Amino acid sequence: MQRLTPYQTGLWLAEYIDIRCQLCRICRSSPYPELHQNTLDSESSSDRLVQATSTQTVASHKRRHQLSQHFSTGLLCAACHHSVVWLPKPFTVDIAAGITLSIQAATYYDYPIRQAIRTFKHDEDMTKLPLLLHVLRQLPRPHGCHAGNSVIVAMPTTNQRLVKRGFDPVSILSAQLSKHWQIPLWRGVERVDDAISQQGLTRAERLTNLDNAFALIQPPSVKRLLLFDDVATTGASLQALGRALYGTSPTRTADQSPPTHLYQMHAYALAHGSQL
């Protein structure tokens, strides 16, 4: 039997045992499939469950899905769910002449998500993880992307920051997104800078701070790259990562305008900006 990491055990307990809303802690939580009926995801949870399998029978997965629905208490009550799930409009950043990167976030960086993200990242408070993953699951799977033609590229961190913080929150979130979308993670790029934190910097300072921050370890084996970060305030980090990957394209030539046969890149984040 595969062993669960501590945070995975906590997620299981939160979703299947705790009957109180993870946000208000007052109302009874609602099972995710009931809340999901009013979200923007185009696929039903049962459809995703059936599509995710290649080794087990459809009947077996249907039985497991029915069993999970029977015992699932959910994470949030309906009121709290709709208070945090506001899918922002995608925004774009330039990564080269005539080339833009579209960034889609799952929600806005407002209260109470802002506080939950901060305590999760800076205090390693794993009790906030179920809430963050509930919001992350609202991201619609990119059209036409699957395990055979796409990979998720999580925003890498430096060894110095990893030692200081003790864990990598983006890795935890991206691993759960990979499981949800059934698209594998790709770790072929590393962060080589020891730049200061992006928090509190202007957009121009953020871009300068990230100059030459990423290095390719190995080329991707697919052309569809789905970049992911936890918070995209201005999109500077995702922009720098996109520029680094664009610059490594083996088919890029100077006489192409616009360039063709490059990696198809889209970016996603847990939270962005503010709706106020």
N, C-alpha and C positions, 0 to 999 in steps of 0.2 A: 504493500500500500504506500502511495506517495505521501510523504510527510508534509504537513502544512507549516508554513512559516508563522510566527506569532501574529503578525498583522492579518494573515489570511484566516486564522482561527477567530480573531476578533471580528472580522467581517461576517463570518458565518454566524457567530453568536448574535451580532447586532441585527442581522436580517431575519434570522429564524427563531430567535428566543426572546429578545427584548420587544415588548409590545408597545412601548412608549416611543413617540416621535423623537428622533435623534436631535432635532433642533429645538423645539419648544419644551420637550420633556413633560408635556401635560396631556396632550391628546393622544389617542390611540393611533398608531401608525397604520397605513393602508398598504396592502401587498402591491409590489411594483407593477404587475400587469394591469391592475385597476387604474393606477396613476398614469400609466404609459398610454392609455387609450387617448388621452388629450394632448400628447406631445407631438413634436414635428417629425419623429422618426417614421419612415415610410414602411418599415417592416414590423410585423408583429413579433413578439418574443418567441412564440412557438415556431414561426417560420425561420428565425435566425438559428434556433436550436436544431431544427432539422437540417438546415443548410450547412451547419458547422461540422457535421459528421461525415467521415469517409470510411470508418472502420466498424461502426456499430449499426445495427438495423434501425430503421425509422420507428418501428414499433417500440423498441427499447427506449429510444430517446423520448418518445411521447409519454411513456409510463414514468420516466424520470421527471419530465416536465410537469406532469400532473401531480406527482408526489411533492415536488418543490413548491408548487402553487398551494397545495393543501397545508403545508407547514409554514410557509413564508408569512411573517408578520409585517414585512416591509420595513422601511427606514424612516419615512416621513409621513405625517398626516397630509391630507389633501391640501389644506390651507398653506402649510409650510412649503410643500412641494411647489405650488404655483407661485409662491413668493420668491423663490430662488431660481426657478427655471424660466429665464428670459433669454432666448437664443438671440444674441446680438447679430446685426448685419455683418457679413464678412467685410474686411477692409484689405487693402493691398499695399505692398511696399515694393519699391524698385530693387531688383537685384542685378540688373544689367541694362544696357541700352535697349529699350523696347521689350524688356522682359520684367514681368511683375510676379510677385508671390502673393497668392490669396491666403488670408488668415481667418479662420473661423473659430470662435470661442464658444464654449458651452453656456456661459453665463457672464454677467457683468461683475467687475471687481468691486462690489458694494457689500455693505453689511447685510447678512451675517457671514457671507462667504469670505469676505476679506479677512475677518478675524479668524475664521476656521483655517484658512490657508496659512496665515501667519503663525498660528500656534502649532500647526502641523509641521511647517518648515523649520521654524526657529526653536521650538520647544520639544520637537519630536513627540507631539501629542497624538498618538495613534487613535484616540477616541474620535478624532475629527475625520479620520479616513473614510468611514462609511458614508458620511454626508458628502464628501468631495467626490467619491466614486459614483454616488447616486446622481450627482449633477453631471459628471463626466459622461455617463451613459446616455445623456440626451444628445450627444453629438451624433448626427446621422453618418452612417458608414459611407465613405466616398463612392459615388456611382461608378460601377465598373471595376472597382478595386477588390482584389481577393488575394489569397495566399500565394497564388501562382504568378502574379504580375506586380505585386506591391510589397513594400516594407515600411515599417514605422521607424523613423529616425528620431530618437529621443535626444533632447538637448543635453549634450555631455557636460560633465563638471570636471574640475581639476582635482588632482590628488590632494593638493593642499586644502581645498575647500571640503573635500570628502573626509579628510582626517579631522578637520576642525568641527564639522557638523556631526560626523559619526554615521550618517546615512545619506542617501541620495533620494530626495522626495520625487524628483522627476522620473527616476527609474521605477519606483513603486507605482506611480500613476500610469506610466506608459505600459508597464507590464499588464496592468488590469485593462487598459484600452486595447492592447494586443489580444488579450483573451476575449474581450467583448466583440471586437470586430473580426476575430479569427484571421488576423494579418500579423506575420512575424515581425519581431524587432530586428533591426540591423545595427550593429555596433562597429561599423567600419570607419567612424570618424572620432577623433579625440580632441579635447580642448587642451591647448598647449600654453595658454597664457596664465598669468597669475594677476590678472587685472583686478581692480577694486570692484566692489559690488556695484551693480547697475542701479540700485535704489538711490533715489535722490538726485540722479544726473539728468541733465537736459537731453533731448533727442540727439543733438549734435555731439554731446559728450559721450553718450552711449555708443554711438557709431565709432567714434575715435577710440573709445575704450576697448572695442572688440576687433580692432584691426589685427589681422593675422592671428586670430584667436583659435582657429580650427585647422586641423590637418587630417588628410585622408590616410587611413591605414590600408584600406583595400577598396577597389572600385565596387560599387553595387552590382549585383547580378541581375537586377531588374531596372526598369526605366521609371517606374512610378514610386516616388519618394514622398512619404507623408511625414512631414516634420512636426514635432510635438514639443511644447513647453508648458510649464504650469501656469504662468502668468505672462500675457503679452500686453504690457502697458502701452508701449509705442511700437512694438514689433521689431525693435532693433536687434535683439538677440537672434530671432528667427531670420531676420534679413541677413545678418552676417553669416549665419549657418548656410542659408540658401546661396549666398554669393560664393562661399567656399566650395560648395558642391557643384555649382554651375561652372566654376573655374576649372574643375577637374574633368569635365566632360571630354572624353577622348575624341569626339567627333566635331568639336568646336573649331571652326575655321574663321579667318578674318574676313573672307569675302562673302559670307552668308549674312543676309540682311532681310528679315530677322533670322537668327540661327535656327536650324532645324535639327531633328533627331537628338535633342538634348533630353536630359531627365525631365520627366513631367513632375513638378513639385507643387504640393499644396501643404499648407501649414494649419495646425490646430493647437488650441490652448484650452486650459480649464476655464480661465477667466480673462476678461479684457476690459479696460477702461471703466466707465461708469455710465449708467443710464440717466443720471441726473444732469 
